[in-house]
């Protein structure tokens, strides 16, 4: 479950990461880039396929639906929150008109926020995970305005159901994507 296996897979149950990236792009256009124009950046995690899918969902959705939004920078943070802060600092220096950064994981968003707050930037952050620190940051009313929340309960329950079916000799779907959802201040209260 969650991260795909290299071995023989009976069923893979995971967040629909590509769709999560699309949701982040949709949210960015609806709430930040309302004229369907502006600058976006992505802090990605190139070593993890699920995170790469999140990045692709975001950038491809923008390319198809908001071609006047420029994705001006995509940088890898390799799962290191401190590196995410450095990446965000570099992005802020290179792109003075940056409007939004999509972080493919909440640790990246925490790092990005530290750099954004340090310089008093207005760049908005959309994270991915739905972790408690993301929820708290969103509710505080700062620049971290939304998160794409995974549903670990649904992943776990679905996995157990598939194991039970498989052990009973029933067939199970090879891939079961679990839909993520957008959380922001309007639905977290």
Rosetta constraint file for C-alpha pairs under 8 A:
AtomPair CA 1 CA 12 HARMONIC 5.60 0.50
AtomPair CA 1 CA 13 HARMONIC 4.77 0.50
AtomPair CA 1 CA 14 HARMONIC 5.76 0.50
AtomPair CA 1 CA 155 HARMONIC 7.11 0.50
AtomPair CA 1 CA 156 HARMONIC 7.74 0.50
AtomPair CA 1 CA 159 HARMONIC 6.62 0.50
AtomPair CA 2 CA 12 HARMONIC 7.41 0.50
AtomPair CA 2 CA 13 HARMONIC 5.94 0.50
AtomPair CA 2 CA 14 HARMONIC 4.18 0.50
AtomPair CA 2 CA 15 HARMONIC 6.63 0.50
AtomPair CA 2 CA 155 HARMONIC 7.38 0.50
AtomPair CA 3 CA 14 HARMONIC 6.94 0.50
AtomPair CA 3 CA 50 HARMONIC 7.22 0.50
AtomPair CA 4 CA 12 HARMONIC 6.49 0.50
AtomPair CA 5 CA 9 HARMONIC 6.78 0.50
AtomPair CA 9 CA 174 HARMONIC 7.34 0.50
AtomPair CA 10 CA 172 HARMONIC 7.43 0.50
AtomPair CA 10 CA 173 HARMONIC 7.92 0.50
AtomPair CA 10 CA 174 HARMONIC 5.96 0.50
AtomPair CA 11 CA 162 HARMONIC 7.44 0.50
AtomPair CA 11 CA 172 HARMONIC 6.57 0.50
AtomPair CA 11 CA 173 HARMONIC 5.96 0.50
AtomPair CA 11 CA 174 HARMONIC 4.26 0.50
AtomPair CA 11 CA 175 HARMONIC 5.58 0.50
AtomPair CA 11 CA 176 HARMONIC 7.31 0.50
AtomPair CA 12 CA 174 HARMONIC 6.08 0.50
AtomPair CA 12 CA 175 HARMONIC 4.84 0.50
AtomPair CA 12 CA 176 HARMONIC 6.13 0.50
AtomPair CA 13 CA 155 HARMONIC 6.19 0.50
AtomPair CA 13 CA 158 HARMONIC 7.16 0.50
AtomPair CA 13 CA 159 HARMONIC 6.29 0.50
AtomPair CA 13 CA 175 HARMONIC 6.12 0.50
AtomPair CA 13 CA 176 HARMONIC 4.83 0.50
AtomPair CA 13 CA 177 HARMONIC 5.95 0.50
AtomPair CA 13 CA 178 HARMONIC 7.09 0.50
AtomPair CA 14 CA 155 HARMONIC 6.25 0.50
AtomPair CA 14 CA 176 HARMONIC 6.64 0.50
AtomPair CA 14 CA 177 HARMONIC 5.28 0.50
AtomPair CA 14 CA 178 HARMONIC 5.76 0.50
AtomPair CA 15 CA 150 HARMONIC 6.28 0.50
AtomPair CA 15 CA 151 HARMONIC 7.34 0.50
AtomPair CA 15 CA 155 HARMONIC 7.42 0.50
AtomPair CA 15 CA 177 HARMONIC 5.49 0.50
AtomPair CA 15 CA 178 HARMONIC 4.56 0.50
AtomPair CA 15 CA 179 HARMONIC 5.98 0.50
AtomPair CA 15 CA 180 HARMONIC 6.36 0.50
AtomPair CA 16 CA 20 HARMONIC 6.31 0.50
AtomPair CA 16 CA 177 HARMONIC 4.79 0.50
AtomPair CA 16 CA 178 HARMONIC 5.42 0.50
AtomPair CA 16 CA 179 HARMONIC 5.43 0.50
AtomPair CA 16 CA 180 HARMONIC 6.63 0.50
AtomPair CA 17 CA 21 HARMONIC 6.39 0.50
AtomPair CA 17 CA 50 HARMONIC 5.74 0.50
AtomPair CA 17 CA 51 HARMONIC 7.05 0.50
AtomPair CA 17 CA 53 HARMONIC 5.61 0.50
AtomPair CA 17 CA 54 HARMONIC 4.99 0.50
AtomPair CA 17 CA 57 HARMONIC 7.66 0.50
AtomPair CA 17 CA 180 HARMONIC 7.79 0.50
AtomPair CA 18 CA 22 HARMONIC 6.46 0.50
AtomPair CA 18 CA 50 HARMONIC 7.82 0.50
AtomPair CA 18 CA 53 HARMONIC 4.71 0.50
AtomPair CA 18 CA 54 HARMONIC 4.78 0.50
AtomPair CA 18 CA 55 HARMONIC 7.57 0.50
AtomPair CA 18 CA 56 HARMONIC 6.60 0.50
AtomPair CA 18 CA 57 HARMONIC 4.50 0.50
AtomPair CA 18 CA 58 HARMONIC 7.68 0.50
AtomPair CA 19 CA 23 HARMONIC 6.17 0.50
AtomPair CA 19 CA 54 HARMONIC 7.30 0.50
AtomPair CA 19 CA 57 HARMONIC 6.10 0.50
AtomPair CA 19 CA 179 HARMONIC 7.47 0.50
AtomPair CA 19 CA 180 HARMONIC 7.58 0.50
AtomPair CA 20 CA 24 HARMONIC 6.31 0.50
AtomPair CA 20 CA 54 HARMONIC 6.03 0.50
AtomPair CA 20 CA 57 HARMONIC 7.01 0.50
AtomPair CA 20 CA 58 HARMONIC 7.90 0.50
AtomPair CA 20 CA 128 HARMONIC 7.93 0.50
AtomPair CA 20 CA 148 HARMONIC 6.23 0.50
AtomPair CA 20 CA 179 HARMONIC 7.67 0.50
AtomPair CA 20 CA 180 HARMONIC 5.90 0.50
AtomPair CA 20 CA 181 HARMONIC 7.35 0.50
AtomPair CA 21 CA 25 HARMONIC 6.36 0.50
AtomPair CA 21 CA 53 HARMONIC 7.30 0.50
AtomPair CA 21 CA 54 HARMONIC 4.22 0.50
AtomPair CA 21 CA 55 HARMONIC 5.97 0.50
AtomPair CA 21 CA 56 HARMONIC 6.88 0.50
AtomPair CA 21 CA 57 HARMONIC 4.23 0.50
AtomPair CA 21 CA 58 HARMONIC 4.20 0.50
AtomPair CA 21 CA 59 HARMONIC 7.85 0.50
AtomPair CA 22 CA 26 HARMONIC 6.14 0.50
AtomPair CA 22 CA 54 HARMONIC 7.61 0.50
AtomPair CA 22 CA 57 HARMONIC 4.67 0.50
AtomPair CA 22 CA 58 HARMONIC 4.78 0.50
AtomPair CA 22 CA 59 HARMONIC 7.99 0.50
AtomPair CA 22 CA 60 HARMONIC 7.84 0.50
AtomPair CA 22 CA 61 HARMONIC 5.60 0.50
AtomPair CA 23 CA 27 HARMONIC 6.06 0.50
AtomPair CA 23 CA 58 HARMONIC 7.53 0.50
AtomPair CA 23 CA 148 HARMONIC 7.35 0.50
AtomPair CA 23 CA 181 HARMONIC 7.63 0.50
AtomPair CA 23 CA 182 HARMONIC 6.95 0.50
AtomPair CA 24 CA 28 HARMONIC 6.13 0.50
AtomPair CA 24 CA 58 HARMONIC 6.32 0.50
AtomPair CA 24 CA 102 HARMONIC 7.20 0.50
AtomPair CA 24 CA 126 HARMONIC 6.74 0.50
AtomPair CA 24 CA 147 HARMONIC 7.77 0.50
AtomPair CA 24 CA 148 HARMONIC 6.71 0.50
AtomPair CA 24 CA 182 HARMONIC 7.60 0.50
AtomPair CA 25 CA 29 HARMONIC 6.31 0.50
AtomPair CA 25 CA 57 HARMONIC 7.92 0.50
AtomPair CA 25 CA 58 HARMONIC 5.04 0.50
AtomPair CA 25 CA 59 HARMONIC 7.47 0.50
AtomPair CA 25 CA 61 HARMONIC 6.45 0.50
AtomPair CA 25 CA 62 HARMONIC 6.18 0.50
AtomPair CA 26 CA 30 HARMONIC 6.13 0.50
AtomPair CA 26 CA 61 HARMONIC 7.73 0.50
AtomPair CA 26 CA 62 HARMONIC 7.92 0.50
AtomPair CA 27 CA 31 HARMONIC 5.84 0.50
AtomPair CA 27 CA 32 HARMONIC 7.67 0.50
AtomPair CA 27 CA 182 HARMONIC 7.99 0.50
AtomPair CA 28 CA 32 HARMONIC 5.13 0.50
AtomPair CA 28 CA 33 HARMONIC 5.96 0.50
AtomPair CA 28 CA 100 HARMONIC 7.35 0.50
AtomPair CA 28 CA 126 HARMONIC 7.87 0.50
AtomPair CA 29 CA 33 HARMONIC 4.50 0.50
AtomPair CA 29 CA 34 HARMONIC 5.32 0.50
AtomPair CA 29 CA 35 HARMONIC 7.65 0.50
AtomPair CA 29 CA 36 HARMONIC 5.82 0.50
AtomPair CA 29 CA 66 HARMONIC 7.68 0.50
AtomPair CA 30 CA 34 HARMONIC 5.42 0.50
AtomPair CA 32 CA 99 HARMONIC 7.47 0.50
AtomPair CA 32 CA 100 HARMONIC 7.46 0.50
AtomPair CA 32 CA 124 HARMONIC 7.78 0.50
AtomPair CA 33 CA 37 HARMONIC 5.83 0.50
AtomPair CA 33 CA 38 HARMONIC 6.17 0.50
AtomPair CA 33 CA 69 HARMONIC 7.79 0.50
AtomPair CA 33 CA 99 HARMONIC 7.65 0.50
AtomPair CA 36 CA 66 HARMONIC 5.34 0.50
AtomPair CA 36 CA 67 HARMONIC 7.68 0.50
AtomPair CA 36 CA 68 HARMONIC 6.14 0.50
AtomPair CA 36 CA 69 HARMONIC 6.06 0.50
AtomPair CA 37 CA 66 HARMONIC 7.09 0.50
AtomPair CA 37 CA 67 HARMONIC 7.73 0.50
AtomPair CA 37 CA 68 HARMONIC 4.63 0.50
AtomPair CA 37 CA 69 HARMONIC 4.38 0.50
AtomPair CA 37 CA 70 HARMONIC 7.47 0.50
AtomPair CA 38 CA 68 HARMONIC 6.83 0.50
AtomPair CA 38 CA 69 HARMONIC 4.80 0.50
AtomPair CA 38 CA 70 HARMONIC 6.23 0.50
AtomPair CA 38 CA 97 HARMONIC 7.94 0.50
AtomPair CA 38 CA 98 HARMONIC 7.44 0.50
AtomPair CA 38 CA 99 HARMONIC 6.49 0.50
AtomPair CA 39 CA 69 HARMONIC 5.66 0.50
AtomPair CA 39 CA 70 HARMONIC 4.91 0.50
AtomPair CA 39 CA 71 HARMONIC 5.96 0.50
AtomPair CA 39 CA 72 HARMONIC 6.30 0.50
AtomPair CA 39 CA 97 HARMONIC 6.75 0.50
AtomPair CA 39 CA 98 HARMONIC 4.96 0.50
AtomPair CA 39 CA 99 HARMONIC 5.35 0.50
AtomPair CA 39 CA 100 HARMONIC 6.79 0.50
AtomPair CA 40 CA 69 HARMONIC 6.92 0.50
AtomPair CA 40 CA 70 HARMONIC 6.06 0.50
AtomPair CA 40 CA 71 HARMONIC 4.72 0.50
AtomPair CA 40 CA 72 HARMONIC 6.11 0.50
AtomPair CA 40 CA 73 HARMONIC 7.39 0.50
AtomPair CA 40 CA 98 HARMONIC 6.10 0.50
AtomPair CA 40 CA 99 HARMONIC 5.92 0.50
AtomPair CA 40 CA 100 HARMONIC 4.92 0.50
AtomPair CA 40 CA 101 HARMONIC 5.61 0.50
AtomPair CA 40 CA 102 HARMONIC 7.54 0.50
AtomPair CA 41 CA 71 HARMONIC 5.32 0.50
AtomPair CA 41 CA 72 HARMONIC 5.71 0.50
AtomPair CA 41 CA 73 HARMONIC 4.79 0.50
AtomPair CA 41 CA 74 HARMONIC 5.74 0.50
AtomPair CA 41 CA 91 HARMONIC 7.93 0.50
AtomPair CA 41 CA 98 HARMONIC 7.49 0.50
AtomPair CA 41 CA 100 HARMONIC 6.47 0.50
AtomPair CA 41 CA 101 HARMONIC 4.67 0.50
AtomPair CA 41 CA 102 HARMONIC 6.29 0.50
AtomPair CA 42 CA 55 HARMONIC 6.99 0.50
AtomPair CA 42 CA 71 HARMONIC 7.65 0.50
AtomPair CA 42 CA 73 HARMONIC 6.37 0.50
AtomPair CA 42 CA 74 HARMONIC 4.67 0.50
AtomPair CA 42 CA 75 HARMONIC 6.48 0.50
AtomPair CA 42 CA 101 HARMONIC 5.46 0.50
AtomPair CA 42 CA 102 HARMONIC 4.79 0.50
AtomPair CA 42 CA 103 HARMONIC 5.86 0.50
AtomPair CA 42 CA 104 HARMONIC 7.55 0.50
AtomPair CA 43 CA 74 HARMONIC 5.88 0.50
AtomPair CA 43 CA 75 HARMONIC 5.17 0.50
AtomPair CA 43 CA 76 HARMONIC 5.79 0.50
AtomPair CA 43 CA 77 HARMONIC 6.44 0.50
AtomPair CA 43 CA 84 HARMONIC 7.14 0.50
AtomPair CA 43 CA 87 HARMONIC 7.51 0.50
AtomPair CA 43 CA 88 HARMONIC 7.83 0.50
AtomPair CA 43 CA 101 HARMONIC 7.14 0.50
AtomPair CA 43 CA 102 HARMONIC 6.30 0.50
AtomPair CA 43 CA 103 HARMONIC 4.83 0.50
AtomPair CA 43 CA 104 HARMONIC 6.38 0.50
AtomPair CA 43 CA 108 HARMONIC 6.78 0.50
AtomPair CA 44 CA 51 HARMONIC 6.56 0.50
AtomPair CA 44 CA 52 HARMONIC 6.84 0.50
AtomPair CA 44 CA 55 HARMONIC 6.42 0.50
AtomPair CA 44 CA 74 HARMONIC 6.78 0.50
AtomPair CA 44 CA 75 HARMONIC 5.93 0.50
AtomPair CA 44 CA 76 HARMONIC 4.74 0.50
AtomPair CA 44 CA 77 HARMONIC 6.20 0.50
AtomPair CA 44 CA 78 HARMONIC 7.66 0.50
AtomPair CA 44 CA 103 HARMONIC 6.38 0.50
AtomPair CA 44 CA 104 HARMONIC 5.44 0.50
AtomPair CA 44 CA 105 HARMONIC 7.96 0.50
AtomPair CA 45 CA 51 HARMONIC 5.64 0.50
AtomPair CA 45 CA 52 HARMONIC 6.56 0.50
AtomPair CA 45 CA 76 HARMONIC 5.21 0.50
AtomPair CA 45 CA 77 HARMONIC 5.72 0.50
AtomPair CA 45 CA 78 HARMONIC 5.04 0.50
AtomPair CA 45 CA 79 HARMONIC 6.14 0.50
AtomPair CA 45 CA 104 HARMONIC 6.88 0.50
AtomPair CA 46 CA 51 HARMONIC 6.86 0.50
AtomPair CA 46 CA 52 HARMONIC 5.75 0.50
AtomPair CA 46 CA 76 HARMONIC 6.02 0.50
AtomPair CA 46 CA 78 HARMONIC 6.70 0.50
AtomPair CA 47 CA 52 HARMONIC 7.88 0.50
AtomPair CA 47 CA 78 HARMONIC 6.65 0.50
AtomPair CA 48 CA 52 HARMONIC 6.40 0.50
AtomPair CA 49 CA 53 HARMONIC 6.22 0.50
AtomPair CA 50 CA 54 HARMONIC 6.41 0.50
AtomPair CA 51 CA 55 HARMONIC 6.34 0.50
AtomPair CA 51 CA 104 HARMONIC 5.71 0.50
AtomPair CA 51 CA 105 HARMONIC 7.56 0.50
AtomPair CA 52 CA 56 HARMONIC 6.20 0.50
AtomPair CA 53 CA 57 HARMONIC 6.02 0.50
AtomPair CA 54 CA 58 HARMONIC 6.28 0.50
AtomPair CA 54 CA 104 HARMONIC 6.24 0.50
AtomPair CA 55 CA 59 HARMONIC 6.17 0.50
AtomPair CA 55 CA 104 HARMONIC 6.73 0.50
AtomPair CA 56 CA 60 HARMONIC 5.67 0.50
AtomPair CA 57 CA 61 HARMONIC 5.90 0.50
AtomPair CA 58 CA 62 HARMONIC 6.35 0.50
AtomPair CA 59 CA 63 HARMONIC 6.16 0.50
AtomPair CA 59 CA 71 HARMONIC 7.06 0.50
AtomPair CA 60 CA 64 HARMONIC 6.24 0.50
AtomPair CA 61 CA 65 HARMONIC 5.88 0.50
AtomPair CA 61 CA 66 HARMONIC 7.63 0.50
AtomPair CA 62 CA 66 HARMONIC 4.81 0.50
AtomPair CA 62 CA 67 HARMONIC 6.23 0.50
AtomPair CA 62 CA 69 HARMONIC 6.77 0.50
AtomPair CA 63 CA 67 HARMONIC 4.98 0.50
AtomPair CA 63 CA 69 HARMONIC 7.82 0.50
AtomPair CA 72 CA 95 HARMONIC 7.72 0.50
AtomPair CA 73 CA 91 HARMONIC 7.18 0.50
AtomPair CA 75 CA 87 HARMONIC 6.76 0.50
AtomPair CA 76 CA 84 HARMONIC 7.92 0.50
AtomPair CA 76 CA 87 HARMONIC 7.78 0.50
AtomPair CA 77 CA 81 HARMONIC 7.33 0.50
AtomPair CA 77 CA 83 HARMONIC 5.45 0.50
AtomPair CA 77 CA 84 HARMONIC 5.02 0.50
AtomPair CA 77 CA 87 HARMONIC 6.95 0.50
AtomPair CA 77 CA 108 HARMONIC 6.98 0.50
AtomPair CA 78 CA 83 HARMONIC 7.67 0.50
AtomPair CA 79 CA 107 HARMONIC 7.22 0.50
AtomPair CA 79 CA 108 HARMONIC 7.16 0.50
AtomPair CA 80 CA 84 HARMONIC 6.31 0.50
AtomPair CA 80 CA 107 HARMONIC 7.36 0.50
AtomPair CA 80 CA 108 HARMONIC 7.30 0.50
AtomPair CA 81 CA 85 HARMONIC 6.50 0.50
AtomPair CA 81 CA 107 HARMONIC 5.29 0.50
AtomPair CA 81 CA 108 HARMONIC 5.43 0.50
AtomPair CA 81 CA 110 HARMONIC 6.86 0.50
AtomPair CA 81 CA 111 HARMONIC 4.91 0.50
AtomPair CA 82 CA 86 HARMONIC 6.57 0.50
AtomPair CA 82 CA 111 HARMONIC 5.91 0.50
AtomPair CA 83 CA 87 HARMONIC 6.08 0.50
AtomPair CA 83 CA 111 HARMONIC 7.39 0.50
AtomPair CA 84 CA 88 HARMONIC 6.06 0.50
AtomPair CA 84 CA 107 HARMONIC 7.90 0.50
AtomPair CA 84 CA 108 HARMONIC 5.14 0.50
AtomPair CA 84 CA 109 HARMONIC 7.56 0.50
AtomPair CA 84 CA 111 HARMONIC 4.90 0.50
AtomPair CA 84 CA 112 HARMONIC 5.73 0.50
AtomPair CA 85 CA 89 HARMONIC 6.12 0.50
AtomPair CA 85 CA 108 HARMONIC 7.60 0.50
AtomPair CA 85 CA 110 HARMONIC 7.92 0.50
AtomPair CA 85 CA 111 HARMONIC 4.18 0.50
AtomPair CA 85 CA 112 HARMONIC 4.79 0.50
AtomPair CA 85 CA 113 HARMONIC 7.44 0.50
AtomPair CA 85 CA 114 HARMONIC 6.31 0.50
AtomPair CA 85 CA 115 HARMONIC 5.50 0.50
AtomPair CA 86 CA 90 HARMONIC 6.24 0.50
AtomPair CA 86 CA 111 HARMONIC 7.93 0.50
AtomPair CA 86 CA 112 HARMONIC 7.96 0.50
AtomPair CA 86 CA 115 HARMONIC 7.52 0.50
AtomPair CA 87 CA 91 HARMONIC 6.21 0.50
AtomPair CA 87 CA 112 HARMONIC 7.61 0.50
AtomPair CA 88 CA 92 HARMONIC 6.13 0.50
AtomPair CA 88 CA 111 HARMONIC 7.68 0.50
AtomPair CA 88 CA 112 HARMONIC 5.16 0.50
AtomPair CA 88 CA 115 HARMONIC 6.22 0.50
AtomPair CA 88 CA 116 HARMONIC 7.43 0.50
AtomPair CA 89 CA 93 HARMONIC 6.35 0.50
AtomPair CA 89 CA 112 HARMONIC 7.69 0.50
AtomPair CA 89 CA 115 HARMONIC 5.59 0.50
AtomPair CA 89 CA 116 HARMONIC 7.49 0.50
AtomPair CA 90 CA 94 HARMONIC 6.17 0.50
AtomPair CA 91 CA 95 HARMONIC 5.82 0.50
AtomPair CA 92 CA 96 HARMONIC 6.04 0.50
AtomPair CA 92 CA 98 HARMONIC 7.20 0.50
AtomPair CA 92 CA 116 HARMONIC 7.94 0.50
AtomPair CA 98 CA 123 HARMONIC 6.35 0.50
AtomPair CA 99 CA 122 HARMONIC 7.45 0.50
AtomPair CA 99 CA 123 HARMONIC 4.99 0.50
AtomPair CA 99 CA 124 HARMONIC 6.30 0.50
AtomPair CA 100 CA 123 HARMONIC 5.22 0.50
AtomPair CA 100 CA 124 HARMONIC 4.61 0.50
AtomPair CA 100 CA 125 HARMONIC 5.78 0.50
AtomPair CA 100 CA 126 HARMONIC 7.56 0.50
AtomPair CA 101 CA 123 HARMONIC 7.08 0.50
AtomPair CA 101 CA 124 HARMONIC 6.35 0.50
AtomPair CA 101 CA 125 HARMONIC 5.13 0.50
AtomPair CA 101 CA 126 HARMONIC 6.44 0.50
AtomPair CA 102 CA 109 HARMONIC 7.98 0.50
AtomPair CA 102 CA 125 HARMONIC 6.04 0.50
AtomPair CA 102 CA 126 HARMONIC 4.91 0.50
AtomPair CA 102 CA 127 HARMONIC 6.07 0.50
AtomPair CA 103 CA 108 HARMONIC 5.61 0.50
AtomPair CA 103 CA 109 HARMONIC 5.38 0.50
AtomPair CA 103 CA 125 HARMONIC 7.24 0.50
AtomPair CA 103 CA 126 HARMONIC 6.16 0.50
AtomPair CA 103 CA 127 HARMONIC 4.85 0.50
AtomPair CA 103 CA 128 HARMONIC 6.47 0.50
AtomPair CA 104 CA 108 HARMONIC 6.98 0.50
AtomPair CA 104 CA 109 HARMONIC 7.97 0.50
AtomPair CA 104 CA 127 HARMONIC 6.20 0.50
AtomPair CA 104 CA 128 HARMONIC 5.30 0.50
AtomPair CA 105 CA 109 HARMONIC 6.58 0.50
AtomPair CA 105 CA 127 HARMONIC 5.86 0.50
AtomPair CA 105 CA 128 HARMONIC 4.56 0.50
AtomPair CA 105 CA 129 HARMONIC 5.87 0.50
AtomPair CA 106 CA 110 HARMONIC 6.16 0.50
AtomPair CA 106 CA 127 HARMONIC 5.33 0.50
AtomPair CA 106 CA 128 HARMONIC 5.44 0.50
AtomPair CA 106 CA 129 HARMONIC 5.82 0.50
AtomPair CA 106 CA 130 HARMONIC 7.38 0.50
AtomPair CA 106 CA 131 HARMONIC 6.72 0.50
AtomPair CA 106 CA 133 HARMONIC 7.84 0.50
AtomPair CA 106 CA 134 HARMONIC 6.40 0.50
AtomPair CA 107 CA 111 HARMONIC 6.36 0.50
AtomPair CA 108 CA 112 HARMONIC 6.05 0.50
AtomPair CA 108 CA 127 HARMONIC 7.73 0.50
AtomPair CA 109 CA 113 HARMONIC 5.96 0.50
AtomPair CA 109 CA 125 HARMONIC 6.85 0.50
AtomPair CA 109 CA 126 HARMONIC 7.41 0.50
AtomPair CA 109 CA 127 HARMONIC 5.55 0.50
AtomPair CA 109 CA 134 HARMONIC 7.93 0.50
AtomPair CA 109 CA 144 HARMONIC 7.80 0.50
AtomPair CA 110 CA 114 HARMONIC 6.45 0.50
AtomPair CA 110 CA 133 HARMONIC 7.93 0.50
AtomPair CA 110 CA 134 HARMONIC 7.73 0.50
AtomPair CA 111 CA 115 HARMONIC 6.86 0.50
AtomPair CA 112 CA 116 HARMONIC 6.22 0.50
AtomPair CA 112 CA 125 HARMONIC 7.94 0.50
AtomPair CA 113 CA 117 HARMONIC 5.88 0.50
AtomPair CA 113 CA 125 HARMONIC 7.56 0.50
AtomPair CA 113 CA 143 HARMONIC 7.61 0.50
AtomPair CA 113 CA 144 HARMONIC 7.28 0.50
AtomPair CA 114 CA 118 HARMONIC 6.05 0.50
AtomPair CA 115 CA 119 HARMONIC 6.57 0.50
AtomPair CA 116 CA 120 HARMONIC 6.02 0.50
AtomPair CA 116 CA 121 HARMONIC 5.14 0.50
AtomPair CA 116 CA 122 HARMONIC 7.46 0.50
AtomPair CA 116 CA 123 HARMONIC 6.96 0.50
AtomPair CA 117 CA 121 HARMONIC 6.38 0.50
AtomPair CA 122 CA 143 HARMONIC 6.79 0.50
AtomPair CA 123 CA 143 HARMONIC 6.68 0.50
AtomPair CA 124 CA 143 HARMONIC 4.77 0.50
AtomPair CA 124 CA 144 HARMONIC 5.87 0.50
AtomPair CA 124 CA 145 HARMONIC 6.61 0.50
AtomPair CA 125 CA 143 HARMONIC 5.93 0.50
AtomPair CA 125 CA 144 HARMONIC 4.45 0.50
AtomPair CA 125 CA 145 HARMONIC 6.04 0.50
AtomPair CA 125 CA 146 HARMONIC 7.02 0.50
AtomPair CA 126 CA 144 HARMONIC 6.12 0.50
AtomPair CA 126 CA 145 HARMONIC 6.19 0.50
AtomPair CA 126 CA 146 HARMONIC 4.89 0.50
AtomPair CA 126 CA 147 HARMONIC 5.33 0.50
AtomPair CA 126 CA 148 HARMONIC 7.59 0.50
AtomPair CA 127 CA 134 HARMONIC 7.27 0.50
AtomPair CA 127 CA 144 HARMONIC 7.53 0.50
AtomPair CA 127 CA 146 HARMONIC 6.39 0.50
AtomPair CA 127 CA 147 HARMONIC 4.43 0.50
AtomPair CA 127 CA 148 HARMONIC 6.25 0.50
AtomPair CA 128 CA 147 HARMONIC 5.12 0.50
AtomPair CA 128 CA 148 HARMONIC 4.51 0.50
AtomPair CA 128 CA 149 HARMONIC 6.14 0.50
AtomPair CA 128 CA 150 HARMONIC 7.75 0.50
AtomPair CA 129 CA 147 HARMONIC 6.76 0.50
AtomPair CA 129 CA 148 HARMONIC 5.85 0.50
AtomPair CA 129 CA 149 HARMONIC 4.78 0.50
AtomPair CA 129 CA 150 HARMONIC 5.41 0.50
AtomPair CA 130 CA 134 HARMONIC 6.11 0.50
AtomPair CA 130 CA 135 HARMONIC 6.49 0.50
AtomPair CA 130 CA 147 HARMONIC 5.85 0.50
AtomPair CA 130 CA 148 HARMONIC 6.15 0.50
AtomPair CA 130 CA 149 HARMONIC 4.04 0.50
AtomPair CA 130 CA 150 HARMONIC 6.22 0.50
AtomPair CA 130 CA 183 HARMONIC 7.53 0.50
AtomPair CA 131 CA 135 HARMONIC 6.44 0.50
AtomPair CA 131 CA 149 HARMONIC 7.71 0.50
AtomPair CA 132 CA 136 HARMONIC 6.08 0.50
AtomPair CA 133 CA 137 HARMONIC 6.08 0.50
AtomPair CA 134 CA 138 HARMONIC 6.11 0.50
AtomPair CA 134 CA 144 HARMONIC 7.62 0.50
AtomPair CA 134 CA 147 HARMONIC 6.90 0.50
AtomPair CA 135 CA 139 HARMONIC 6.18 0.50
AtomPair CA 135 CA 147 HARMONIC 7.71 0.50
AtomPair CA 135 CA 184 HARMONIC 7.88 0.50
AtomPair CA 135 CA 188 HARMONIC 7.51 0.50
AtomPair CA 136 CA 140 HARMONIC 6.19 0.50
AtomPair CA 137 CA 141 HARMONIC 7.06 0.50
AtomPair CA 137 CA 142 HARMONIC 6.75 0.50
AtomPair CA 137 CA 144 HARMONIC 6.15 0.50
AtomPair CA 137 CA 145 HARMONIC 7.93 0.50
AtomPair CA 138 CA 142 HARMONIC 6.58 0.50
AtomPair CA 138 CA 143 HARMONIC 7.71 0.50
AtomPair CA 138 CA 144 HARMONIC 5.37 0.50
AtomPair CA 138 CA 145 HARMONIC 5.14 0.50
AtomPair CA 138 CA 146 HARMONIC 6.33 0.50
AtomPair CA 138 CA 184 HARMONIC 6.34 0.50
AtomPair CA 138 CA 185 HARMONIC 6.11 0.50
AtomPair CA 139 CA 184 HARMONIC 7.73 0.50
AtomPair CA 139 CA 185 HARMONIC 5.59 0.50
AtomPair CA 139 CA 188 HARMONIC 7.44 0.50
AtomPair CA 139 CA 189 HARMONIC 7.87 0.50
AtomPair CA 141 CA 145 HARMONIC 7.27 0.50
AtomPair CA 141 CA 185 HARMONIC 7.73 0.50
AtomPair CA 145 CA 184 HARMONIC 6.04 0.50
AtomPair CA 145 CA 185 HARMONIC 7.23 0.50
AtomPair CA 146 CA 182 HARMONIC 6.85 0.50
AtomPair CA 146 CA 183 HARMONIC 5.64 0.50
AtomPair CA 146 CA 184 HARMONIC 4.51 0.50
AtomPair CA 146 CA 185 HARMONIC 7.53 0.50
AtomPair CA 147 CA 182 HARMONIC 5.87 0.50
AtomPair CA 147 CA 183 HARMONIC 5.32 0.50
AtomPair CA 147 CA 184 HARMONIC 6.56 0.50
AtomPair CA 148 CA 180 HARMONIC 6.37 0.50
AtomPair CA 148 CA 181 HARMONIC 5.57 0.50
AtomPair CA 148 CA 182 HARMONIC 4.64 0.50
AtomPair CA 148 CA 183 HARMONIC 6.21 0.50
AtomPair CA 149 CA 180 HARMONIC 5.52 0.50
AtomPair CA 149 CA 181 HARMONIC 5.32 0.50
AtomPair CA 149 CA 182 HARMONIC 6.04 0.50
AtomPair CA 149 CA 183 HARMONIC 6.47 0.50
AtomPair CA 150 CA 179 HARMONIC 7.52 0.50
AtomPair CA 150 CA 180 HARMONIC 4.85 0.50
AtomPair CA 150 CA 181 HARMONIC 6.92 0.50
AtomPair CA 151 CA 155 HARMONIC 6.39 0.50
AtomPair CA 151 CA 178 HARMONIC 7.27 0.50
AtomPair CA 151 CA 179 HARMONIC 7.61 0.50
AtomPair CA 151 CA 180 HARMONIC 6.39 0.50
AtomPair CA 152 CA 156 HARMONIC 6.07 0.50
AtomPair CA 153 CA 157 HARMONIC 6.03 0.50
AtomPair CA 154 CA 158 HARMONIC 5.85 0.50
AtomPair CA 154 CA 178 HARMONIC 7.10 0.50
AtomPair CA 155 CA 159 HARMONIC 6.04 0.50
AtomPair CA 155 CA 178 HARMONIC 6.62 0.50
AtomPair CA 156 CA 160 HARMONIC 6.22 0.50
AtomPair CA 157 CA 161 HARMONIC 6.17 0.50
AtomPair CA 158 CA 162 HARMONIC 6.15 0.50
AtomPair CA 159 CA 163 HARMONIC 6.21 0.50
AtomPair CA 160 CA 164 HARMONIC 6.15 0.50
AtomPair CA 161 CA 165 HARMONIC 6.20 0.50
AtomPair CA 162 CA 166 HARMONIC 5.98 0.50
AtomPair CA 162 CA 172 HARMONIC 6.18 0.50
AtomPair CA 163 CA 167 HARMONIC 6.06 0.50
AtomPair CA 164 CA 168 HARMONIC 6.20 0.50
AtomPair CA 165 CA 169 HARMONIC 6.42 0.50
AtomPair CA 165 CA 170 HARMONIC 5.07 0.50
AtomPair CA 165 CA 171 HARMONIC 6.89 0.50
AtomPair CA 165 CA 172 HARMONIC 6.97 0.50
AtomPair CA 166 CA 170 HARMONIC 5.20 0.50
AtomPair CA 166 CA 171 HARMONIC 6.12 0.50
AtomPair CA 166 CA 172 HARMONIC 6.63 0.50
AtomPair CA 183 CA 187 HARMONIC 6.11 0.50
AtomPair CA 183 CA 188 HARMONIC 6.44 0.50
AtomPair CA 184 CA 188 HARMONIC 6.05 0.50
AtomPair CA 185 CA 189 HARMONIC 6.50 0.50
